[in-house]
Amino acid sequence: MILRTLNFPSLRKFLLQPRYLSSSKPPPVPIPSDEEEYANVDWDSLGFGLTPTDFMYVTKCDAGQSFGDGEIIRYGNIELGPSAGVLNYGQGLFEGTKVYRKENGKLLLFRPEENAVRMNVGAKRMCMASPSIDQFVNALKQTVIANKRWVPPSGKGSLYLRPLLLGSGPVLGVAPAPEYTFLVYASPVRNYFKEGSAPLNLYVEEDFDRASRCGTGNIKTICNYAPVLMAQIRAKIRGFSDVLYLDSDSKKNLEEVSACNIFVAKVEERVVAVEELAEADEVFCTGTAVGVAPVGSVTYKSTRFNYKTGSGSISEELCKIILGIQTGIIEDKKGWIIEFD
């Protein structure tokens, strides 16, 4: 990916400018009437692990067809044949987004249509059927409404939504699956990294690549993620938070962290050479699961570079703005938020 250094005043102005996007109401979802307001969860102890909720959304369609209305079913295992395309050839995509609860109880989704667009783009690349933008967003809403008691109280985290698009039909030779399944499940979460809001310590990985030119690094296919595990485990054994990858062509420019983007605070937008880590004032990561995470240090070729974090930092203010919009504390002037009961 092309990395962008950050001119914060311009970004702040962009975030707070008005923009309009329409939204549609989801169809009604059957929910047990005797459920308590909140699930029995220790909200203060949440991390970024799976806490199974009550329901999930599922729909299927044949290749060349369109997805119809899905249904809310109890959360549980799904059935796949051993010759399913996703199991044999990795024909699958996933997304991630979050819903927050306001103090008045209203629920807020942040830019879900952008996740739908990305899934559509990925589905074309992977030769898969894909839900429309409206279907995608409504599936998220239905999943949230059905699992409303699992949305953490205001200020206690969020309900993470994981949409999956799977080649569920049987194939033997390398070919697109004849059937596709779109499902959405959920889990309440808080901080992605074990460090919480503390600065991260990253290690520049030179032995493995995160993505290759003309490959699938620009889409969220499931086969992009397992290859990071070896480098990630190796880095964590050595005491680092995660791995920072270089581009596969030159091994000179920053690419991304295992599961999030990387930003370096400067005053221009361009590719960032790894040597410039020595000159940066501030470095931070961004992503749906991660949010905005400050980087306290990056280690490259046994040299550790330290960066500004905490009070007055760009990452801290950016985090406050983004989280403020996501939670309804700051007015959304760009039409990014979908609010519903």
C-alpha positions in Angstrom: 0.0 0.0 0.0 1.1 3.6 -0.4 1.8 5.1 3.0 0.8 8.7 3.7 2.6 11.0 6.1 0.2 13.2 8.0 -0.5 17.0 7.9 -2.7 17.0 11.0 -4.4 20.4 10.7 -5.6 19.5 7.2 -6.8 16.1 8.4 -8.6 17.6 11.4 -10.3 20.1 9.0 -11.3 17.2 6.7 -12.8 15.1 9.5 -15.0 17.9 10.8 -16.3 19.1 7.3 -19.9 18.3 6.5 -20.8 15.5 4.1 -24.2 13.8 3.5 -24.9 10.1 3.1 -28.3 8.5 3.2 -29.2 5.5 5.3 -32.1 3.0 5.3 -33.9 1.3 8.1 -33.4 -2.4 8.6 -36.2 -4.9 8.5 -37.6 -6.0 11.9 -35.6 -8.6 13.8 -37.3 -11.1 16.3 -35.7 -10.7 19.7 -36.7 -12.5 22.9 -38.8 -10.1 25.0 -37.5 -11.3 28.3 -33.9 -10.5 27.9 -32.1 -8.2 30.3 -30.8 -4.8 29.2 -27.2 -5.9 29.3 -25.5 -9.3 29.0 -23.7 -10.7 32.0 -20.3 -9.3 31.1 -17.5 -7.7 33.1 -17.3 -4.7 30.8 -14.2 -3.3 32.6 -12.2 -6.5 31.8 -12.9 -6.7 28.1 -10.0 -7.1 25.7 -10.0 -8.1 22.1 -11.0 -11.7 22.4 -14.1 -13.6 21.3 -17.1 -13.3 23.6 -19.9 -15.2 21.7 -23.2 -13.4 21.5 -26.7 -14.7 21.0 -27.3 -14.4 17.2 -25.7 -14.1 13.8 -27.0 -13.2 10.3 -26.8 -15.7 7.4 -27.7 -15.7 3.8 -26.7 -17.8 0.8 -26.8 -17.6 -3.0 -25.6 -19.5 -6.1 -22.8 -18.3 -8.3 -24.1 -15.7 -10.8 -27.1 -14.9 -8.6 -27.8 -12.2 -6.0 -28.2 -12.6 -2.3 -31.7 -12.5 -1.0 -33.0 -11.6 2.4 -31.0 -13.3 5.1 -32.1 -14.5 8.5 -31.1 -14.1 12.1 -30.2 -17.4 13.7 -28.6 -18.5 16.9 -24.9 -18.1 17.0 -23.1 -21.4 16.5 -21.1 -23.6 14.2 -21.8 -23.5 10.4 -21.7 -26.6 8.1 -19.2 -26.7 5.3 -18.4 -29.7 3.1 -14.7 -30.7 2.9 -14.6 -29.6 -0.7 -15.9 -26.0 0.0 -14.0 -23.4 -2.0 -13.0 -21.4 1.1 -11.4 -24.5 2.7 -9.5 -25.7 -0.4 -8.5 -22.5 -2.1 -9.0 -19.7 0.4 -11.9 -18.1 -1.5 -13.1 -15.9 1.3 -13.2 -12.3 2.5 -13.9 -10.6 5.8 -14.6 -7.2 7.1 -14.6 -5.5 10.6 -16.5 -2.6 12.0 -17.8 -1.5 15.4 -21.0 -0.2 16.9 -21.0 2.1 19.9 -23.8 2.9 22.5 -24.5 6.5 23.3 -25.4 7.6 26.8 -29.0 7.9 25.7 -29.0 4.3 24.5 -28.9 5.0 20.8 -26.6 2.8 18.7 -24.0 4.2 16.3 -22.4 2.5 13.3 -19.3 4.3 11.7 -19.1 4.4 7.9 -20.5 0.9 7.3 -21.1 1.6 3.6 -17.3 1.9 3.1 -16.9 -1.7 4.4 -19.6 -2.8 2.0 -17.7 -1.1 -0.9 -14.5 -2.8 0.1 -16.2 -6.2 0.2 -17.7 -5.6 -3.2 -14.2 -4.7 -4.6 -12.7 -7.8 -3.0 -15.5 -10.0 -4.2 -14.8 -9.0 -7.8 -11.1 -9.7 -7.4 -11.9 -13.1 -5.9 -14.7 -14.0 -8.4 -17.4 -14.2 -5.8 -21.0 -13.1 -5.4 -21.3 -10.2 -3.0 -24.1 -8.5 -1.1 -25.2 -5.0 -2.2 -24.3 -2.0 -0.1 -27.8 -1.8 1.3 -27.9 -5.6 2.1 -24.5 -5.3 3.8 -25.5 -2.4 6.0 -28.9 -3.8 6.8 -27.3 -7.1 7.8 -25.1 -5.2 10.2 -28.1 -3.5 11.7 -30.0 -6.7 12.1 -27.1 -8.4 13.8 -26.7 -5.5 16.2 -30.4 -5.3 17.1 -30.5 -9.0 17.7 -27.5 -8.7 20.0 -28.3 -5.4 21.5 -27.7 -6.5 25.1 -24.1 -7.3 24.1 -23.3 -3.7 23.0 -21.2 -2.3 25.9 -22.4 0.6 28.0 -21.2 4.0 26.8 -17.5 4.4 27.4 -16.9 0.7 28.1 -16.0 -0.5 24.6 -17.9 -1.5 21.4 -19.6 -4.4 19.7 -17.2 -5.6 17.0 -19.0 -6.9 13.9 -17.3 -9.5 11.7 -18.9 -9.9 8.2 -17.7 -13.0 6.3 -18.1 -13.8 2.6 -17.3 -17.5 2.0 -17.1 -19.7 -1.1 -19.2 -22.4 0.6 -20.0 -24.5 -2.5 -18.0 -27.7 -3.4 -15.1 -27.5 -5.9 -12.3 -30.0 -6.7 -10.3 -28.3 -9.4 -9.2 -24.7 -9.0 -12.4 -22.7 -9.8 -14.9 -20.3 -8.3 -17.3 -22.0 -5.8 -20.8 -22.7 -7.1 -22.4 -21.3 -3.9 -21.6 -18.4 -1.5 -22.5 -17.6 2.1 -22.6 -14.2 3.7 -22.8 -14.1 7.4 -22.2 -11.6 10.3 -21.3 -12.4 13.8 -20.4 -10.1 16.8 -18.4 -9.8 19.9 -18.0 -7.1 22.6 -14.4 -5.7 22.6 -12.2 -3.0 24.0 -8.5 -2.5 23.1 -6.9 -4.5 20.3 -3.4 -4.5 21.7 -2.6 -5.8 25.2 -0.8 -2.5 25.8 -4.2 -0.8 25.8 -3.6 2.9 25.1 0.1 2.7 26.0 2.6 3.2 23.2 3.5 0.2 21.0 7.0 -1.0 20.3 7.3 -2.2 16.7 10.0 -4.3 15.0 10.8 -3.8 11.3 10.5 -7.2 9.6 13.0 -7.8 6.7 12.6 -11.6 6.2 8.9 -11.7 5.3 6.7 -9.6 3.1 3.2 -8.4 4.0 2.0 -8.0 0.4 3.3 -8.2 -3.2 2.7 -5.9 -6.1 -0.3 -7.0 -8.2 -1.3 -9.5 -5.5 -4.2 -9.3 -3.1 -2.8 -6.9 -0.6 -5.4 -4.3 -1.6 -8.4 -6.5 -0.6 -9.4 -8.1 2.7 -9.1 -11.7 1.7 -8.7 -14.3 4.5 -5.5 -15.7 2.9 -3.7 -12.4 3.6 -3.6 -12.9 7.4 -2.3 -16.3 8.4 1.1 -15.6 6.7 1.8 -12.8 9.3 1.6 -15.2 12.2 5.2 -16.5 12.1 6.8 -13.0 12.0 4.3 -11.7 14.6 5.0 -14.5 17.1 8.8 -14.2 16.5 8.6 -10.5 17.3 6.4 -10.9 20.4 8.8 -13.5 21.8 11.5 -10.8 21.6 9.2 -8.4 23.6 7.8 -6.3 20.7 4.1 -5.4 20.3 3.9 -6.2 16.6 5.7 -6.2 13.2 6.2 -3.3 10.8 6.6 -4.6 7.2 8.6 -3.1 4.3 7.5 -3.1 0.7 8.2 -6.3 -1.2 9.9 -4.6 -4.2 12.6 -2.5 -2.7 12.6 -3.4 1.0 13.2 0.3 1.6 9.7 1.8 2.2 7.2 1.2 5.0 4.2 -0.9 4.2 2.0 -1.6 7.2 1.7 -3.4 10.5 0.3 -7.0 10.7 -3.3 -5.9 10.9 -3.4 -2.1 10.7 -2.0 0.9 8.8 1.1 2.9 9.9 1.3 6.7 9.9 4.3 9.0 10.3 3.8 12.6 11.3 5.4 14.9 8.8 4.1 17.6 6.5 3.7 15.9 3.1 2.0 12.9 1.5 4.3 10.4 -0.2 6.0 7.0 0.2 7.9 6.8 3.4 11.4 5.3 3.3 12.4 3.1 6.3 15.5 5.3 6.9 13.1 8.2 7.7 12.1 6.5 10.9 15.1 8.2 12.3 13.7 11.6 11.5 10.0 11.2 12.5 8.6 13.1 15.4 5.6 10.8 15.8 4.4 7.4 14.5 1.1 5.7 15.1 -1.1 2.9 13.8 -4.7 3.0 12.6 -7.4 0.4 11.9 -10.9 -0.7 12.6 -10.0 -3.0 15.4 -6.9 -1.0 16.5 -8.5 2.5 16.4 -5.6 4.9 16.8 -2.6 3.4 18.6 0.5 5.5 19.4 3.9 3.9 18.6 6.5 4.6 21.2 9.4 3.0 19.3 10.4 1.1 16.2 13.5 -1.1 16.1 15.3 -1.4 12.7 18.6 -3.3 12.2 19.1 -3.3 16.0 18.6 0.5 16.3 15.7 1.7 18.3 14.0 4.9 17.4 11.7 6.6 20.0 8.8 8.9 19.3 6.6 11.4 20.9 3.4 10.0 22.6 0.9 11.2 25.2 -0.3 14.7 25.9 -0.2 17.1 22.9 0.5 14.3 20.4 -1.2 14.1 17.0 -2.3 10.5 17.7 -3.9 11.5 21.0 -6.0 14.3 19.5 -6.8 12.2 16.4 -8.0 9.4 18.6 -10.2 11.8 20.6 -11.8 13.2 17.4 -12.4 9.8 15.8 -13.7 8.1 18.9 -15.8 11.2 19.7 -17.5 11.0 16.3 -17.9 7.2 16.7 -19.6 7.6 20.1 -21.7 10.6 19.3 -19.8 13.0 21.6 -18.6 15.0 18.7 -21.1 16.1 16.0 -20.8 14.0 12.8 -20.6 16.6 10.0 -19.7 14.1 7.2 -22.6 11.7 7.3 -20.4 8.9 8.6 -22.6 7.8 11.4 -25.8 5.7 11.2 -27.8 6.0 14.3 -30.6 3.6 15.3 -32.4 2.0 18.3 
